[in-house]
């Protein structure tokens, strides 16, 4: 694949956190009704996800289109105790519901009786992020729950990853406990109850272990759902449904990326994907892919990492800025670094290709 890859200048990136010794990961962002942008991330005391002492969800607010951030609020403290204070697990997504409510969708981590489980659920904010109601769970266990969107048939859709069928065509026994399933749920009562509509993928089928999905809904009702391959053997899969998630057509992704966040560019009705890049020709990077209708789409480097060594990045939902550009939050770290920082970057479609190749205007 020979494609031109654009990039953005350093001044288009802002480091939001850092200097306090914490690991800050799994960001997401949303536009509030009063025009501000709200950013959330998981602040961890200790070593990333597993060897930590406590963690909490932090919320920051920007009144100047992402240039500065403040008014810090914290919720959903996780002190590893069975105290009824149920936090979000790592991956969380803002969902602006079709009825206008704002929720934080995620797997709700429930510790009780010395054990734990994760159920799909949400926290709802009645005042655009100043406070949050207690978690409400949907009654089924997941590994992660992601974003809620309106479907063409009037229902609401939710994509989740759940533990898959054990030992299903596993090629190595050591991976059996990592088998996953990507499932699609719908609600026809504004999120009160959820029904399993379809299973897109079940079990560990070599060479893929799918996770971290996100999806878009086009103007004609077509759903396009993107997943990544956790084990890194190749690109993930793209699932397309023209019947509101009942049946799916499957094909390989046109980009190599992990931790995917997707949405539609409304005026073009085209998907714009932000992700952790993993391409053999690229250094470690946060990237974006614009499905502009061409064979391979268009690529963009958002943040280039160090040329050697392992790294990790988490990428949140992009937000449309008032001037037409895009803002995306992400965290990035390299092997051996003790702190992990949250960044935001801004870019336009002009950064992907020359402006004269975009019809009418450079957005």
C-alpha contacts under 8 A as a table, 3 or more apart, distances in Angstrom:
res1	aa1	res2	aa2	distance
3	X	296	X	7.55
3	X	298	X	7.58
3	X	299	X	7.76
4	X	298	X	7.46
4	X	299	X	7.10
5	X	298	X	7.18
5	X	299	X	5.00
5	X	300	X	5.39
5	X	301	X	6.92
5	X	352	X	6.91
6	X	299	X	6.26
6	X	300	X	4.52
6	X	301	X	6.01
6	X	351	X	5.80
6	X	352	X	4.81
6	X	353	X	6.67
7	X	300	X	5.34
7	X	301	X	4.51
7	X	302	X	6.17
7	X	351	X	6.33
7	X	352	X	7.24
8	X	12	X	6.58
8	X	300	X	7.81
8	X	301	X	6.71
8	X	302	X	6.01
8	X	303	X	7.99
8	X	347	X	6.79
8	X	351	X	6.50
9	X	12	X	5.60
9	X	13	X	7.72
10	X	13	X	5.65
11	X	14	X	7.43
12	X	345	X	5.61
12	X	346	X	5.47
12	X	347	X	7.14
13	X	343	X	6.82
13	X	344	X	5.76
13	X	345	X	4.26
13	X	346	X	6.59
14	X	67	X	7.09
14	X	343	X	5.53
14	X	344	X	5.34
14	X	345	X	6.30
15	X	18	X	7.61
15	X	341	X	7.03
15	X	342	X	6.21
15	X	343	X	4.37
15	X	344	X	6.61
16	X	68	X	7.82
16	X	69	X	7.04
16	X	341	X	7.22
16	X	342	X	5.50
16	X	343	X	5.23
16	X	344	X	6.98
17	X	24	X	7.53
17	X	341	X	5.32
17	X	342	X	5.41
17	X	343	X	7.24
18	X	21	X	7.19
18	X	22	X	7.55
18	X	339	X	7.21
18	X	340	X	7.29
18	X	341	X	5.38
18	X	342	X	7.66
19	X	22	X	7.93
19	X	339	X	7.87
21	X	45	X	7.88
21	X	338	X	7.24
21	X	339	X	5.60
22	X	43	X	6.39
22	X	44	X	5.66
22	X	45	X	5.42
22	X	46	X	7.00
22	X	338	X	7.88
22	X	339	X	5.65
22	X	340	X	6.89
23	X	43	X	5.84
23	X	44	X	4.95
23	X	45	X	6.59
23	X	46	X	7.15
23	X	47	X	7.21
23	X	48	X	6.09
23	X	338	X	7.34
23	X	339	X	5.13
23	X	340	X	4.55
23	X	341	X	6.91
24	X	41	X	6.46
24	X	42	X	5.62
24	X	43	X	4.61
24	X	44	X	6.20
24	X	331	X	7.05
24	X	339	X	7.58
24	X	340	X	5.20
24	X	341	X	5.45
24	X	342	X	6.11
25	X	41	X	5.75
25	X	42	X	5.24
25	X	43	X	6.67
25	X	44	X	7.95
25	X	314	X	6.52
25	X	330	X	7.76
25	X	331	X	5.61
25	X	340	X	6.90
25	X	341	X	7.30
25	X	342	X	6.73
26	X	41	X	5.35
26	X	42	X	5.91
26	X	90	X	6.41
26	X	91	X	5.93
26	X	92	X	7.15
26	X	314	X	5.40
26	X	315	X	6.84
26	X	316	X	7.00
26	X	330	X	7.30
26	X	331	X	6.98
27	X	39	X	6.94
27	X	40	X	5.38
27	X	41	X	4.12
27	X	42	X	6.99
27	X	92	X	7.82
27	X	314	X	7.03
27	X	315	X	6.57
27	X	316	X	5.24
27	X	329	X	6.05
27	X	330	X	5.90
27	X	331	X	7.05
27	X	342	X	7.17
28	X	39	X	5.82
28	X	40	X	5.44
28	X	41	X	6.59
28	X	92	X	7.29
28	X	93	X	6.14
28	X	94	X	6.82
28	X	315	X	7.43
28	X	316	X	4.17
28	X	317	X	5.45
28	X	329	X	6.19
28	X	330	X	7.77
29	X	37	X	6.88
29	X	38	X	5.56
29	X	39	X	4.42
29	X	40	X	6.36
29	X	94	X	6.95
29	X	316	X	6.62
29	X	317	X	5.85
29	X	318	X	6.86
29	X	319	X	6.74
29	X	328	X	7.57
29	X	329	X	6.75
30	X	37	X	5.73
30	X	38	X	5.43
30	X	39	X	6.76
30	X	94	X	6.54
30	X	317	X	7.57
30	X	318	X	7.93
30	X	319	X	6.21
31	X	35	X	6.46
31	X	36	X	6.11
31	X	37	X	4.61
31	X	38	X	6.39
31	X	319	X	6.65
32	X	35	X	5.40
32	X	36	X	5.37
32	X	37	X	5.78
32	X	38	X	6.77
32	X	128	X	6.41
33	X	36	X	7.40
33	X	128	X	7.45
35	X	63	X	7.47
36	X	61	X	6.75
36	X	62	X	5.65
36	X	63	X	4.91
36	X	64	X	7.56
36	X	65	X	7.27
37	X	61	X	5.76
37	X	62	X	5.23
37	X	63	X	6.80
37	X	65	X	6.88
37	X	66	X	7.10
38	X	59	X	6.80
38	X	60	X	5.81
38	X	61	X	4.64
38	X	62	X	6.54
38	X	129	X	7.65
39	X	59	X	5.61
39	X	60	X	5.15
39	X	61	X	6.22
39	X	329	X	7.81
40	X	57	X	6.73
40	X	58	X	5.46
40	X	59	X	4.48
40	X	60	X	6.39
41	X	57	X	5.83
41	X	58	X	5.51
41	X	59	X	6.89
41	X	342	X	7.79
42	X	55	X	6.79
42	X	56	X	5.82
42	X	57	X	4.76
42	X	58	X	6.24
42	X	90	X	6.96
43	X	55	X	5.48
43	X	56	X	5.44
43	X	57	X	6.22
43	X	58	X	6.58
44	X	47	X	7.59
44	X	48	X	6.60
44	X	49	X	7.57
44	X	52	X	6.77
44	X	53	X	7.86
44	X	54	X	6.20
44	X	55	X	4.35
44	X	56	X	6.78
45	X	48	X	7.98
45	X	52	X	5.70
45	X	53	X	5.73
45	X	54	X	5.45
45	X	55	X	5.97
46	X	51	X	6.27
46	X	52	X	4.16
46	X	53	X	5.90
46	X	54	X	7.54
47	X	50	X	6.83
47	X	51	X	5.19
47	X	52	X	5.38
47	X	338	X	7.52
48	X	51	X	6.69
48	X	52	X	6.62
49	X	52	X	6.51
49	X	90	X	7.83
52	X	55	X	7.60
53	X	79	X	6.76
53	X	80	X	7.61
54	X	77	X	7.36
54	X	78	X	5.50
54	X	79	X	4.71
54	X	80	X	6.91
55	X	77	X	5.87
55	X	78	X	5.18
55	X	79	X	6.84
56	X	74	X	6.53
56	X	75	X	6.17
56	X	76	X	5.55
56	X	77	X	4.28
56	X	78	X	5.98
56	X	87	X	7.64
57	X	74	X	5.56
57	X	75	X	5.27
57	X	76	X	5.73
57	X	77	X	6.84
57	X	88	X	7.86
58	X	72	X	6.87
58	X	73	X	5.78
58	X	74	X	4.51
58	X	75	X	6.59
59	X	72	X	5.68
59	X	73	X	5.08
59	X	74	X	6.12
59	X	129	X	7.78
60	X	69	X	5.95
60	X	70	X	5.42
60	X	71	X	5.88
60	X	72	X	4.86
60	X	73	X	6.66
61	X	69	X	5.36
61	X	70	X	5.42
61	X	71	X	6.03
61	X	72	X	7.26
62	X	65	X	6.26
62	X	66	X	5.46
62	X	67	X	7.30
62	X	68	X	5.90
62	X	69	X	4.72
62	X	70	X	6.57
63	X	66	X	7.24
63	X	68	X	7.65
63	X	69	X	7.75
64	X	67	X	5.74
64	X	68	X	6.63
65	X	68	X	7.93
65	X	321	X	6.50
65	X	322	X	7.67
66	X	69	X	6.81
66	X	327	X	7.48
66	X	344	X	7.34
73	X	130	X	7.72
74	X	77	X	7.77
75	X	132	X	8.00
76	X	85	X	7.05
76	X	86	X	6.68
76	X	87	X	4.56
76	X	88	X	6.71
77	X	85	X	7.15
77	X	86	X	7.79
77	X	87	X	6.05
78	X	81	X	7.57
78	X	85	X	7.25
78	X	86	X	7.15
78	X	87	X	5.66
80	X	111	X	7.76
81	X	111	X	7.05
82	X	85	X	7.63
82	X	111	X	5.14
82	X	112	X	5.04
82	X	113	X	7.17
82	X	114	X	7.15
83	X	111	X	7.82
83	X	112	X	7.79
84	X	110	X	7.72
84	X	111	X	7.39
84	X	112	X	7.62
86	X	108	X	6.58
86	X	109	X	5.75
86	X	110	X	5.44
86	X	111	X	7.22
86	X	135	X	7.53
87	X	108	X	6.11
87	X	109	X	5.61
87	X	110	X	7.53
88	X	91	X	7.73
88	X	92	X	7.03
88	X	106	X	6.09
88	X	107	X	5.91
88	X	108	X	4.85
88	X	109	X	5.79
89	X	92	X	7.28
89	X	106	X	6.79
89	X	107	X	5.52
89	X	108	X	6.05
89	X	109	X	5.62
89	X	118	X	7.81
89	X	144	X	7.69
91	X	106	X	6.32
91	X	107	X	7.52
91	X	144	X	6.66
91	X	145	X	7.73
91	X	146	X	7.62
92	X	104	X	6.51
92	X	105	X	5.75
92	X	106	X	4.67
92	X	107	X	7.54
92	X	145	X	7.57
92	X	146	X	6.63
93	X	104	X	5.62
93	X	105	X	5.20
93	X	106	X	6.45
93	X	146	X	5.79
93	X	147	X	5.78
93	X	316	X	7.74
93	X	317	X	7.73
94	X	102	X	7.14
94	X	103	X	5.88
94	X	104	X	4.57
94	X	105	X	6.08
94	X	147	X	6.87
95	X	102	X	5.96
95	X	103	X	5.38
95	X	104	X	6.13
95	X	105	X	6.54
95	X	147	X	5.67
95	X	148	X	5.65
95	X	149	X	7.42
96	X	100	X	6.15
96	X	101	X	5.94
96	X	102	X	4.69
96	X	103	X	6.54
96	X	148	X	7.75
96	X	149	X	7.97
97	X	100	X	5.28
97	X	101	X	5.26
97	X	102	X	6.11
97	X	103	X	7.38
97	X	148	X	6.89
97	X	149	X	6.84
97	X	150	X	7.63
98	X	101	X	7.44
98	X	149	X	7.26
98	X	150	X	6.09
99	X	190	X	7.97
101	X	124	X	7.52
101	X	125	X	7.67
101	X	126	X	7.57
102	X	124	X	6.12
102	X	125	X	6.03
102	X	126	X	7.67
102	X	128	X	6.83
103	X	122	X	6.08
103	X	123	X	5.42
103	X	124	X	4.29
103	X	125	X	6.12
104	X	122	X	5.36
104	X	123	X	5.16
104	X	124	X	6.46
105	X	120	X	7.84
105	X	121	X	6.08
105	X	122	X	4.44
105	X	123	X	6.72
105	X	145	X	6.48
105	X	146	X	5.87
105	X	147	X	6.25
105	X	148	X	7.63
106	X	120	X	6.21
106	X	121	X	5.92
106	X	122	X	6.06
106	X	144	X	6.19
106	X	145	X	4.65
106	X	146	X	5.81
107	X	118	X	5.53
107	X	119	X	5.36
107	X	120	X	4.72
107	X	121	X	6.06
107	X	122	X	7.89
107	X	142	X	6.64
107	X	143	X	6.72
107	X	144	X	4.92
107	X	145	X	5.22
108	X	118	X	5.32
108	X	119	X	5.24
108	X	120	X	6.09
108	X	121	X	5.98
108	X	122	X	7.52
108	X	135	X	7.47
108	X	137	X	7.13
109	X	116	X	7.01
109	X	117	X	6.03
109	X	118	X	4.65
109	X	119	X	6.85
110	X	116	X	5.42
110	X	117	X	5.40
110	X	118	X	6.04
110	X	119	X	7.65
111	X	114	X	6.89
111	X	115	X	5.74
111	X	116	X	4.26
111	X	117	X	6.72
112	X	115	X	5.59
112	X	116	X	6.12
113	X	116	X	7.95
117	X	141	X	7.20
118	X	141	X	5.59
118	X	142	X	5.79
118	X	143	X	6.44
118	X	144	X	7.80
119	X	137	X	6.18
119	X	138	X	6.96
119	X	139	X	6.63
119	X	140	X	5.57
119	X	141	X	4.22
119	X	142	X	5.45
119	X	143	X	7.84
120	X	137	X	5.69
120	X	138	X	5.61
120	X	139	X	7.16
120	X	140	X	6.27
120	X	141	X	6.19
120	X	142	X	5.94
120	X	144	X	7.10
120	X	145	X	5.53
120	X	160	X	7.87
121	X	135	X	6.90
121	X	136	X	5.48
121	X	137	X	3.97
121	X	138	X	5.39
121	X	145	X	7.40
122	X	135	X	5.76
122	X	136	X	5.61
122	X	137	X	6.55
123	X	132	X	6.32
123	X	133	X	6.05
123	X	134	X	6.34
123	X	135	X	4.77
123	X	136	X	6.48
124	X	132	X	5.66
124	X	133	X	5.49
124	X	134	X	7.72
124	X	135	X	7.54
125	X	128	X	5.76
125	X	129	X	5.57
125	X	130	X	7.33
125	X	131	X	5.80
125	X	132	X	4.40
125	X	133	X	6.09
126	X	129	X	7.54
126	X	131	X	6.97
126	X	132	X	6.85
126	X	133	X	7.53
127	X	130	X	5.72
127	X	131	X	6.47
128	X	131	X	7.69
129	X	132	X	6.84
137	X	140	X	7.96
138	X	192	X	7.83
138	X	193	X	6.64
138	X	194	X	6.72
141	X	162	X	6.88
142	X	145	X	6.74
142	X	160	X	6.71
142	X	161	X	5.84
142	X	162	X	4.22
142	X	163	X	6.74
143	X	160	X	7.60
143	X	161	X	5.44
143	X	162	X	4.92
143	X	163	X	6.52
144	X	160	X	5.84
144	X	161	X	5.34
144	X	162	X	6.98
144	X	212	X	7.78
145	X	158	X	7.52
145	X	159	X	6.48
145	X	160	X	4.49
145	X	161	X	6.53
146	X	158	X	6.68
146	X	159	X	5.89
146	X	160	X	6.05
146	X	213	X	7.50
146	X	214	X	7.05
147	X	158	X	5.96
147	X	159	X	6.80
147	X	214	X	7.04
148	X	156	X	6.51
148	X	157	X	5.47
148	X	158	X	4.82
148	X	159	X	7.59
149	X	156	X	5.63
149	X	157	X	5.37
149	X	158	X	6.94
149	X	216	X	7.99
149	X	217	X	7.73
150	X	154	X	6.75
150	X	155	X	6.24
150	X	156	X	4.61
150	X	157	X	6.25
150	X	217	X	7.90
151	X	154	X	5.65
151	X	155	X	5.51
151	X	156	X	5.66
151	X	157	X	6.37
151	X	217	X	7.02
151	X	221	X	6.63
151	X	244	X	6.33
152	X	155	X	7.34
152	X	220	X	7.78
152	X	221	X	4.99
152	X	244	X	6.70
153	X	244	X	6.78
154	X	188	X	7.20
155	X	186	X	6.17
155	X	187	X	5.53
155	X	188	X	4.75
155	X	189	X	7.83
155	X	190	X	7.89
156	X	186	X	5.33
156	X	187	X	5.14
156	X	188	X	6.57
156	X	190	X	7.14
156	X	191	X	7.37
157	X	184	X	6.98
157	X	185	X	5.81
157	X	186	X	4.56
157	X	187	X	6.71
158	X	184	X	5.87
158	X	185	X	5.14
158	X	186	X	6.15
159	X	182	X	7.22
159	X	183	X	5.89
159	X	184	X	4.68
159	X	185	X	6.29
159	X	213	X	7.09
159	X	214	X	7.23
159	X	215	X	7.91
160	X	182	X	5.94
160	X	183	X	5.45
160	X	184	X	6.43
160	X	185	X	7.74
160	X	213	X	7.56
161	X	180	X	6.59
161	X	181	X	5.56
161	X	182	X	4.70
161	X	183	X	6.27
161	X	211	X	6.30
161	X	212	X	7.36
161	X	213	X	7.86
162	X	180	X	5.70
162	X	181	X	5.19
162	X	182	X	6.55
162	X	183	X	7.40
163	X	178	X	7.50
163	X	179	X	6.19
163	X	180	X	4.54
163	X	181	X	5.93
164	X	178	X	7.98
164	X	179	X	4.95
164	X	180	X	3.93
164	X	181	X	4.57
164	X	202	X	5.41
164	X	203	X	4.79
164	X	204	X	7.67
165	X	168	X	5.90
165	X	179	X	6.76
165	X	180	X	7.34
165	X	181	X	7.68
165	X	202	X	6.46
165	X	203	X	5.30
166	X	176	X	6.09
166	X	177	X	6.88
166	X	179	X	6.44
166	X	203	X	6.89
167	X	170	X	5.30
167	X	173	X	7.66
167	X	176	X	5.39
167	X	179	X	7.61
167	X	203	X	7.46
167	X	204	X	7.56
168	X	176	X	8.00
168	X	179	X	7.87
168	X	203	X	5.40
168	X	204	X	6.24
168	X	205	X	7.17
169	X	203	X	7.45
169	X	204	X	6.51
169	X	205	X	5.67
169	X	206	X	7.70
170	X	173	X	6.62
170	X	175	X	7.06
170	X	176	X	6.16
170	X	203	X	7.76
170	X	204	X	5.47
170	X	205	X	6.05
170	X	206	X	6.92
171	X	175	X	7.91
171	X	205	X	7.60
171	X	206	X	6.44
172	X	175	X	5.73
172	X	176	X	7.08
173	X	176	X	5.21
174	X	177	X	7.22
175	X	178	X	5.27
175	X	179	X	6.93
175	X	204	X	7.72
176	X	179	X	5.65
176	X	204	X	7.22
178	X	204	X	7.38
178	X	209	X	7.81
179	X	202	X	7.63
179	X	203	X	4.74
179	X	204	X	4.62
179	X	209	X	6.84
180	X	201	X	7.94
180	X	202	X	6.07
180	X	203	X	5.22
180	X	204	X	6.58
180	X	209	X	6.83
180	X	210	X	6.85
180	X	211	X	7.38
181	X	199	X	7.19
181	X	200	X	7.43
181	X	201	X	5.27
181	X	202	X	4.14
181	X	203	X	5.87
181	X	210	X	7.50
181	X	211	X	8.00
182	X	199	X	6.07
182	X	200	X	5.48
182	X	201	X	5.19
182	X	202	X	6.59
182	X	210	X	7.31
182	X	211	X	7.08
182	X	213	X	7.86
183	X	196	X	7.41
183	X	197	X	7.85
183	X	198	X	5.94
183	X	199	X	4.37
183	X	200	X	5.74
183	X	201	X	7.24
184	X	196	X	6.21
184	X	197	X	5.76
184	X	198	X	5.34
184	X	199	X	6.25
184	X	200	X	7.44
184	X	245	X	6.88
185	X	194	X	6.15
185	X	195	X	5.38
185	X	196	X	4.44
185	X	197	X	5.30
185	X	198	X	7.16
186	X	194	X	5.45
186	X	195	X	5.38
186	X	196	X	6.56
186	X	197	X	6.46
187	X	190	X	6.29
187	X	191	X	5.42
187	X	192	X	7.27
187	X	193	X	5.89
187	X	194	X	4.65
187	X	195	X	6.31
188	X	191	X	7.20
188	X	193	X	7.69
188	X	194	X	7.77
189	X	192	X	5.71
189	X	193	X	6.62
190	X	193	X	7.91
191	X	194	X	6.69
197	X	245	X	6.84
197	X	246	X	6.00
198	X	245	X	6.69
198	X	246	X	5.67
198	X	247	X	7.11
199	X	202	X	7.01
200	X	239	X	7.58
200	X	248	X	7.05
201	X	210	X	7.85
203	X	209	X	7.77
204	X	207	X	7.93
204	X	208	X	6.58
204	X	209	X	5.66
205	X	208	X	5.88
205	X	209	X	7.15
206	X	209	X	7.64
207	X	231	X	7.99
207	X	233	X	6.22
207	X	234	X	7.83
208	X	229	X	5.46
208	X	230	X	7.26
208	X	231	X	6.70
208	X	232	X	7.90
208	X	233	X	6.86
208	X	234	X	7.63
208	X	236	X	7.50
209	X	228	X	7.94
209	X	229	X	5.15
209	X	230	X	5.31
209	X	231	X	6.10
210	X	227	X	6.02
210	X	228	X	5.47
210	X	229	X	4.69
210	X	230	X	5.92
210	X	236	X	6.83
210	X	237	X	7.97
211	X	227	X	5.83
211	X	228	X	5.64
211	X	229	X	6.53
211	X	230	X	6.34
212	X	227	X	5.88
212	X	228	X	6.23
212	X	258	X	7.65
212	X	259	X	5.74
212	X	260	X	6.52
213	X	225	X	6.68
213	X	226	X	5.37
213	X	227	X	4.30
213	X	228	X	6.85
213	X	259	X	7.82
213	X	260	X	6.54
213	X	261	X	7.89
214	X	225	X	5.72
214	X	226	X	5.54
214	X	227	X	6.83
214	X	260	X	6.37
214	X	261	X	5.79
214	X	262	X	5.80
215	X	223	X	6.79
215	X	224	X	5.44
215	X	225	X	4.03
215	X	226	X	6.00
215	X	262	X	6.00
215	X	263	X	7.13
216	X	223	X	5.75
216	X	224	X	5.44
216	X	225	X	6.56
216	X	262	X	6.42
216	X	263	X	5.41
216	X	264	X	6.21
216	X	271	X	6.99
217	X	221	X	5.82
217	X	222	X	5.65
217	X	223	X	4.61
217	X	224	X	6.57
217	X	264	X	7.38
218	X	221	X	5.27
218	X	222	X	5.26
218	X	223	X	6.52
218	X	264	X	7.17
218	X	269	X	6.15
218	X	270	X	7.61
219	X	222	X	7.33
219	X	269	X	6.69
221	X	242	X	6.73
221	X	244	X	7.12
222	X	240	X	7.07
222	X	241	X	5.82
222	X	242	X	4.77
222	X	243	X	7.51
222	X	244	X	7.25
223	X	240	X	5.64
223	X	241	X	5.12
223	X	242	X	6.50
223	X	244	X	6.87
223	X	245	X	7.08
224	X	238	X	6.85
224	X	239	X	5.78
224	X	240	X	4.60
224	X	241	X	6.64
225	X	238	X	5.67
225	X	239	X	5.02
225	X	240	X	6.34
226	X	236	X	7.39
226	X	237	X	6.18
226	X	238	X	4.70
226	X	239	X	6.49
226	X	253	X	7.54
226	X	260	X	7.38
227	X	236	X	5.36
227	X	237	X	5.53
227	X	238	X	6.46
227	X	260	X	7.23
228	X	235	X	6.65
228	X	236	X	4.17
228	X	237	X	6.76
228	X	257	X	6.59
228	X	258	X	5.28
228	X	259	X	6.98
228	X	260	X	7.26
229	X	232	X	5.54
229	X	233	X	7.02
229	X	234	X	6.68
229	X	235	X	6.29
229	X	236	X	4.78
229	X	237	X	7.93
229	X	258	X	7.27
230	X	258	X	7.62
232	X	235	X	7.57
234	X	256	X	7.11
235	X	252	X	6.53
235	X	253	X	5.78
235	X	254	X	7.64
235	X	255	X	6.65
235	X	256	X	4.91
235	X	257	X	6.98
236	X	252	X	6.19
236	X	253	X	5.65
236	X	256	X	7.31
236	X	257	X	7.75
237	X	250	X	6.69
237	X	251	X	5.76
237	X	252	X	4.54
237	X	253	X	5.14
238	X	250	X	5.76
238	X	251	X	5.38
238	X	252	X	5.85
238	X	253	X	5.49
239	X	248	X	5.77
239	X	249	X	5.52
239	X	250	X	4.67
239	X	251	X	6.70
240	X	248	X	5.23
240	X	249	X	5.09
240	X	250	X	6.55
241	X	244	X	6.27
241	X	245	X	5.42
241	X	246	X	7.17
241	X	247	X	5.88
241	X	248	X	4.65
241	X	249	X	6.47
242	X	245	X	7.18
242	X	247	X	7.67
242	X	248	X	7.70
243	X	246	X	5.75
243	X	247	X	6.62
244	X	247	X	8.00
245	X	248	X	6.88
253	X	256	X	7.20
254	X	296	X	6.09
254	X	297	X	7.72
255	X	289	X	7.37
256	X	277	X	6.30
256	X	278	X	5.44
256	X	279	X	5.76
257	X	260	X	6.97
257	X	275	X	5.54
257	X	276	X	5.32
257	X	277	X	4.62
257	X	278	X	5.42
257	X	279	X	7.69
258	X	275	X	5.63
258	X	276	X	4.87
258	X	277	X	6.49
258	X	278	X	7.28
259	X	275	X	5.51
259	X	276	X	5.87
259	X	313	X	7.88
259	X	314	X	5.98
259	X	315	X	6.10
260	X	273	X	6.81
260	X	274	X	5.98
260	X	275	X	4.62
260	X	276	X	7.17
260	X	315	X	6.76
260	X	316	X	7.84
261	X	273	X	5.75
261	X	274	X	5.34
261	X	275	X	6.35
261	X	315	X	6.70
261	X	316	X	5.88
261	X	317	X	5.28
261	X	318	X	7.59
262	X	271	X	6.76
262	X	272	X	5.92
262	X	273	X	4.50
262	X	274	X	6.50
262	X	317	X	6.79
262	X	318	X	7.90
263	X	271	X	5.69
263	X	272	X	5.74
263	X	273	X	6.71
263	X	317	X	7.71
263	X	318	X	7.71
264	X	269	X	5.97
264	X	270	X	5.46
264	X	271	X	4.48
264	X	272	X	6.03
265	X	268	X	5.57
265	X	269	X	5.49
265	X	270	X	5.38
265	X	271	X	6.11
265	X	272	X	6.58
266	X	269	X	4.95
266	X	270	X	7.20
270	X	290	X	7.54
270	X	291	X	6.00
270	X	292	X	6.24
270	X	293	X	7.83
271	X	290	X	6.25
271	X	291	X	5.46
271	X	292	X	7.73
272	X	288	X	7.18
272	X	289	X	5.95
272	X	290	X	4.63
272	X	291	X	6.31
273	X	288	X	5.46
273	X	289	X	5.09
273	X	290	X	6.32
274	X	286	X	7.56
274	X	287	X	5.83
274	X	288	X	4.25
274	X	289	X	6.41
274	X	315	X	6.73
274	X	316	X	7.66
274	X	317	X	7.56
274	X	318	X	7.46
274	X	328	X	7.70
275	X	286	X	5.95
275	X	287	X	5.46
275	X	288	X	6.07
275	X	314	X	7.65
275	X	315	X	5.73
276	X	285	X	6.29
276	X	286	X	4.63
276	X	287	X	6.06
276	X	312	X	7.90
276	X	313	X	5.78
276	X	314	X	6.61
276	X	315	X	6.62
277	X	282	X	7.82
277	X	284	X	6.60
277	X	285	X	5.21
277	X	286	X	5.35
277	X	287	X	5.48
278	X	282	X	7.11
278	X	284	X	6.78
278	X	285	X	7.43
279	X	282	X	5.21
279	X	283	X	7.74
280	X	283	X	7.81
282	X	285	X	7.34
283	X	304	X	6.60
283	X	305	X	6.36
283	X	306	X	6.89
283	X	307	X	5.14
283	X	308	X	7.59
284	X	304	X	6.01
284	X	305	X	4.78
284	X	306	X	6.50
284	X	307	X	6.61
284	X	308	X	7.98
284	X	311	X	6.91
285	X	301	X	6.73
285	X	302	X	7.12
285	X	303	X	5.31
285	X	304	X	4.41
285	X	305	X	5.31
286	X	301	X	6.33
286	X	302	X	5.34
286	X	303	X	5.02
286	X	304	X	6.67
286	X	313	X	7.06
286	X	315	X	7.62
286	X	330	X	7.89
287	X	299	X	7.22
287	X	300	X	5.53
287	X	301	X	4.65
287	X	302	X	5.09
287	X	303	X	6.98
288	X	299	X	5.80
288	X	300	X	5.07
288	X	301	X	6.64
288	X	302	X	7.01
289	X	297	X	6.77
289	X	298	X	5.61
289	X	299	X	4.71
289	X	300	X	6.44
290	X	297	X	5.66
290	X	298	X	5.09
290	X	299	X	6.53
291	X	294	X	7.27
291	X	296	X	7.71
291	X	297	X	4.72
291	X	298	X	6.66
292	X	297	X	5.45
292	X	298	X	6.98
293	X	297	X	6.46
294	X	297	X	5.22
298	X	352	X	6.13
298	X	353	X	7.58
299	X	352	X	6.13
300	X	351	X	7.10
300	X	352	X	5.54
301	X	304	X	6.69
302	X	345	X	6.96
305	X	311	X	8.00
306	X	309	X	7.48
306	X	334	X	7.72
309	X	334	X	7.07
309	X	335	X	6.44
310	X	334	X	5.98
310	X	335	X	5.34
311	X	332	X	7.30
311	X	333	X	5.58
311	X	334	X	4.12
311	X	335	X	5.64
312	X	332	X	5.71
312	X	333	X	5.43
312	X	334	X	6.41
313	X	330	X	6.86
313	X	331	X	5.30
313	X	332	X	4.19
313	X	333	X	6.43
314	X	330	X	5.40
314	X	331	X	5.23
314	X	332	X	6.68
315	X	328	X	7.51
315	X	329	X	6.15
315	X	330	X	4.31
315	X	331	X	6.68
316	X	328	X	6.41
316	X	329	X	5.31
316	X	330	X	5.86
317	X	328	X	6.19
317	X	329	X	7.03
318	X	326	X	6.27
318	X	327	X	5.32
318	X	328	X	4.24
318	X	329	X	6.99
319	X	326	X	5.68
319	X	327	X	5.14
319	X	328	X	6.41
320	X	324	X	6.27
320	X	325	X	6.03
320	X	326	X	4.70
320	X	327	X	6.39
321	X	324	X	5.34
321	X	325	X	5.26
321	X	326	X	5.59
321	X	327	X	6.68
322	X	325	X	7.32
324	X	348	X	7.50
324	X	363	X	5.71
325	X	346	X	6.74
325	X	347	X	5.71
325	X	348	X	4.69
325	X	349	X	7.61
325	X	363	X	6.47
326	X	346	X	5.41
326	X	347	X	5.38
326	X	348	X	6.04
327	X	344	X	6.56
327	X	345	X	5.56
327	X	346	X	4.42
327	X	347	X	6.71
328	X	344	X	5.49
328	X	345	X	5.47
328	X	346	X	6.54
329	X	342	X	7.00
329	X	343	X	5.69
329	X	344	X	4.27
329	X	345	X	6.57
330	X	342	X	5.67
330	X	343	X	5.39
330	X	344	X	6.23
331	X	340	X	6.71
331	X	341	X	5.53
331	X	342	X	4.37
331	X	343	X	5.91
332	X	340	X	6.41
332	X	341	X	6.52
332	X	342	X	7.22
333	X	337	X	6.60
333	X	339	X	7.62
333	X	340	X	5.48
333	X	341	X	7.41
334	X	337	X	5.79
337	X	340	X	7.37
347	X	351	X	6.54
348	X	351	X	5.55
348	X	352	X	7.61
348	X	362	X	7.82
348	X	363	X	5.98
349	X	352	X	5.46
349	X	353	X	7.21
349	X	362	X	6.58
349	X	363	X	5.63
350	X	353	X	5.58
350	X	354	X	6.04
350	X	355	X	5.26
350	X	358	X	7.84
350	X	362	X	5.68
350	X	363	X	6.73
351	X	354	X	7.44
353	X	357	X	6.96
354	X	357	X	5.72
354	X	358	X	7.53
355	X	358	X	5.58
355	X	361	X	7.51
355	X	362	X	5.47
356	X	359	X	7.32
356	X	362	X	7.83
358	X	361	X	6.25
358	X	362	X	6.05
359	X	362	X	7.72
